[in-house]
Amino acid sequence: MIPLKDDIPSRYPPFMTISLMVFTSLIFMFQKS
């Protein structure tokens, strides 16, 4: 396996998860309105 590929997700998992959750939340709120 590529170490770089394992290193990047290991360093930025919270940021990706938070941004994804915020994005989904915004879309959900906009559609509900």
N, C-alpha and C positions, 0 to 999 in steps of 0.2 A: 504493500500500500504506500501511497505517497505521503510522506511526513508533513509536507506543507498543507495538503488538503485536511489533514487531521489537526493541524495547528491553527488554521484560520477559524474553523467553527469552534474550536476550543477557546479561542480568545474573544469571539464576538457572538456567543449564543444569546446572552441576555438582550443585547441591542436588537438583534434580528427578531427575537420573540416579542419584545415590547413594541417595536415598530409594526410588526405584523398585527398584533392585537389592536393597536391604535387604529391602524388602517381599516381593519374589519369593523371596529366599533364605529368609526366615522361613517362608513358605507351603510351600516345597519341603521344608524340614526337618521341618515339622509333619506333612506328608503322608507323608514317608518313615518317620517314627517309627511 
